[in-house]
Amino acid sequence: MGGTGLRAGLTMLLLSLDLVGTFVFAISGATLGVRHRLDLFGVLVLSFCAATAGGITRDVLIGATPPAALESWHYLAVACIAGLVTFFRSRDIERLKNPVQMFDAAGLALFAVSGASKALAFGLSPIMAVLLGMLSGIGGGIVRDVLVAQTPVVLRSDLYAVAAAAGAGAVVIGHQLGVPAAPSMLVGALLCFWLRFMAVRRGWSLPLPPSS
C-alpha cells in the first residue's frame, strides 16, 4: 500500500513538473515566434513544439507510448494558453530581461529533472537516465530554433546541454543514494537553472575551436 502511494505521488510530481515545464517552454517558443513576426497559428505551433518535442522524444525512447503530450489534452491546452498569452501580451513579457532565455532556462531545468526521473522509473541505467533527462530538456529548444531557421542553442558555445546533464545527473545521484525524489529533483532543477543563467549572464561557455 505504501509503495503504491509513493508511485502515485511520484507520478503526480512528474506530471506537475511536465506541465509547468510545458508552460514555460511554450512561452519561450511563442516569444521567439512573435519576434519573428509569425501569425497566431505560427506562434501556437512554435509554442506547442517547443513545449512538447523533448518530452515526446523521451517517451518514445523509453517505450512510454503513446507519449504523454499526445495522450493527454492538458499539454496542448497549457501550450496554447501560454502561446495566446504571449501573442496578445508580448510587450509585457518582453519587459522581462531576456525572456526567451530565462523561460527557456526554466523549461530546460524542469524537463531535465522530470526526464531523468521518468527514465529511472522505467528501469533505465543511471547513465541512460542522465542522457534521457538531457534529451528531454534540449529537444524542445532544438525544434523551436530549427523552425525559425536559426542555429539551435545547444550547438552553440553556451552551457545548455551541459546544464541539462548536470541537473539530470543530480537526480540520478540522489536516486542512487536513496534520497527522496522531490529533494533530488529540486536540487537538480536549481543546479541546471543556475548553470544556464550564469552562462547567459556571465558568458560561460565551452571551448571554441581555434581561429584559422
C-alpha positions as CSV (number, residue, x, y, z in Angstrom):
1,M,0.0,0.0,0.0
2,G,2.8,2.4,0.9
3,G,4.7,1.6,-2.3
4,T,1.5,2.3,-4.4
5,G,1.1,5.6,-2.6
6,L,4.8,6.5,-3.3
7,R,4.4,5.6,-7.0
8,A,1.2,7.6,-7.3
9,G,2.9,10.6,-5.6
10,L,5.9,10.4,-8.0
11,T,3.6,10.2,-11.0
12,M,1.7,13.3,-9.8
13,L,5.0,15.1,-9.2
14,L,6.3,14.2,-12.7
15,L,3.0,15.3,-14.3
16,S,3.2,18.6,-12.4
17,L,6.8,19.3,-13.5
18,D,5.9,18.3,-17.1
19,L,3.0,20.8,-17.2
20,V,5.0,23.6,-15.6
21,G,7.8,22.9,-18.0
22,T,5.4,22.8,-20.9
23,F,4.1,26.2,-19.9
24,V,7.5,27.9,-19.6
25,F,8.9,26.3,-22.7
26,A,5.8,27.3,-24.6
27,I,6.3,30.9,-23.6
28,S,9.9,30.8,-24.9
29,G,8.7,29.3,-28.2
30,A,5.8,31.8,-28.5
31,T,8.1,34.7,-27.7
32,L,10.5,33.7,-30.4
33,G,7.6,33.3,-32.8
34,V,6.4,36.8,-32.0
35,R,9.9,38.2,-32.6
36,H,10.0,36.5,-36.0
37,R,6.6,38.1,-36.8
38,L,4.7,34.8,-37.2
39,D,0.9,34.9,-37.3
40,L,-1.2,33.5,-34.4
41,F,-1.2,30.0,-35.8
42,G,2.5,30.0,-36.3
43,V,3.1,31.2,-32.8
44,L,0.9,28.5,-31.4
45,V,2.6,25.8,-33.4
46,L,6.0,27.1,-32.2
47,S,4.8,27.2,-28.6
48,F,3.5,23.6,-28.8
49,C,6.6,22.2,-30.5
50,A,9.0,24.0,-28.1
51,A,6.9,22.7,-25.1
52,T,6.5,19.1,-26.1
53,A,9.2,17.9,-28.5
54,G,11.6,16.9,-25.8
55,G,9.0,15.0,-23.8
56,I,7.7,13.2,-26.8
57,T,11.2,12.1,-27.8
58,R,11.8,10.9,-24.3
59,D,8.6,8.9,-24.0
60,V,9.1,7.3,-27.4
61,L,12.7,6.2,-26.5
62,I,11.7,4.7,-23.1
63,G,8.6,3.0,-24.5
64,A,6.0,5.2,-22.8
65,T,3.6,5.2,-25.7
66,P,1.6,7.0,-26.7
67,P,3.6,9.9,-25.4
68,A,2.0,11.8,-22.6
69,A,1.9,15.1,-24.6
70,L,-0.2,13.3,-27.3
71,E,-2.3,11.2,-24.9
72,S,-3.5,14.0,-22.6
73,W,-5.2,17.1,-23.7
74,H,-3.6,19.0,-20.8
75,Y,-0.3,19.6,-22.7
76,L,-2.0,21.0,-25.7
77,A,-4.2,23.2,-23.6
78,V,-1.3,24.5,-21.5
79,A,0.9,25.2,-24.5
80,C,-2.0,27.0,-26.3
81,I,-2.8,29.2,-23.2
82,A,0.9,30.1,-23.0
83,G,1.0,30.9,-26.7
84,L,-2.1,33.0,-26.6
85,V,-0.9,35.0,-23.5
86,T,2.4,35.6,-25.2
87,F,0.9,36.6,-28.5
88,F,-1.5,39.2,-27.0
89,R,0.7,40.3,-24.1
90,S,4.1,40.1,-25.8
91,R,5.1,43.7,-24.8
92,D,4.6,42.8,-21.1
93,I,6.6,39.6,-21.5
94,E,9.4,41.5,-23.4
95,R,9.8,43.8,-20.4
96,L,11.3,40.9,-18.6
97,K,15.1,40.7,-19.2
98,N,15.9,38.2,-21.9
99,P,12.5,36.5,-21.6
100,V,13.2,33.7,-24.1
101,Q,16.4,32.8,-22.4
102,M,15.0,32.9,-18.9
103,F,11.8,30.9,-19.7
104,D,14.0,28.5,-21.8
105,A,16.3,28.0,-18.8
106,A,13.3,27.3,-16.5
107,G,11.9,24.8,-19.0
108,L,15.3,23.2,-19.5
109,A,15.7,22.6,-15.8
110,L,12.2,21.2,-15.3
111,F,12.3,18.8,-18.2
112,A,15.8,17.7,-17.4
113,V,14.9,16.5,-13.9
114,S,11.5,15.1,-14.9
115,G,13.0,13.3,-17.8
116,A,15.7,11.7,-15.7
117,S,13.2,10.7,-13.0
118,K,10.8,9.1,-15.6
119,A,13.7,7.2,-17.2
120,L,14.7,5.8,-13.7
121,A,11.0,4.9,-13.1
122,F,11.1,2.9,-16.4
123,G,14.2,1.0,-15.2
124,L,16.9,2.6,-17.3
125,S,20.5,2.6,-16.1
126,P,21.9,5.7,-14.4
127,I,23.9,6.8,-17.4
128,M,21.0,6.4,-19.8
129,A,18.7,8.3,-17.3
130,V,21.1,11.2,-17.4
131,L,21.2,11.2,-21.2
132,L,17.4,10.9,-21.4
133,G,17.0,13.8,-19.0
134,M,19.3,15.9,-21.1
135,L,17.5,15.0,-24.2
136,S,14.1,15.9,-22.6
137,G,15.5,19.3,-21.8
138,I,17.2,20.2,-25.1
139,G,14.7,18.6,-27.5
140,G,12.1,21.4,-27.4
141,G,14.7,24.1,-27.8
142,I,16.2,22.4,-30.8
143,V,12.9,22.1,-32.6
144,R,11.9,25.7,-31.7
145,D,15.2,27.1,-33.1
146,V,15.1,24.9,-36.3
147,L,11.5,26.0,-37.1
148,V,12.6,29.7,-37.2
149,A,15.8,28.8,-39.2
150,Q,18.4,29.6,-36.6
151,T,21.2,27.5,-35.2
152,P,20.0,25.6,-32.1
153,V,21.3,27.0,-28.8
154,V,22.6,23.5,-27.9
155,L,25.0,23.6,-30.8
156,R,26.5,26.9,-29.8
157,S,29.1,27.5,-27.1
158,D,26.7,28.4,-24.3
159,L,26.2,25.9,-21.4
160,Y,22.9,24.3,-22.5
161,A,23.2,20.5,-22.8
162,V,25.8,20.6,-20.1
163,A,23.4,22.3,-17.7
164,A,20.6,19.8,-18.5
165,A,23.0,16.9,-18.0
166,A,24.1,18.3,-14.6
167,G,20.5,18.7,-13.5
168,A,19.6,15.2,-14.6
169,G,22.8,13.9,-13.0
170,A,21.8,15.3,-9.6
171,V,18.6,13.4,-9.8
172,V,20.3,10.2,-10.7
173,I,22.9,10.6,-7.9
174,G,20.1,11.3,-5.4
175,H,18.3,8.2,-6.6
176,Q,21.5,6.1,-6.2
177,L,22.0,7.4,-2.7
178,G,18.4,6.7,-1.7
179,V,17.4,10.4,-1.4
180,P,13.6,11.0,-1.9
181,A,12.7,12.1,-5.4
182,A,11.4,15.5,-4.6
183,P,14.5,17.0,-2.9
184,S,16.8,15.4,-5.6
185,M,14.6,17.0,-8.4
186,L,14.6,20.3,-6.6
187,V,18.4,20.3,-6.4
188,G,18.8,19.2,-9.9
189,A,16.4,21.8,-11.3
190,L,18.1,24.6,-9.3
191,L,21.6,23.4,-10.5
192,C,20.5,23.3,-14.1
193,F,18.8,26.7,-14.0
194,W,21.8,28.3,-12.2
195,L,24.3,27.0,-14.8
196,R,22.2,28.1,-17.7
197,F,21.5,31.5,-16.0
198,M,25.2,32.1,-15.4
199,A,26.1,31.1,-18.9
200,V,23.7,33.8,-20.2
201,R,24.6,36.4,-17.6
202,R,28.4,35.8,-17.4
203,G,29.1,34.4,-20.8
204,W,30.2,31.0,-19.5
205,S,30.8,28.6,-22.4
206,L,32.5,25.5,-23.6
207,P,35.8,25.9,-25.6
208,L,35.5,27.0,-29.2
209,P,37.8,25.8,-32.0
210,P,40.9,28.0,-32.5
211,S,40.6,30.7,-35.2
212,S,42.2,29.8,-38.5
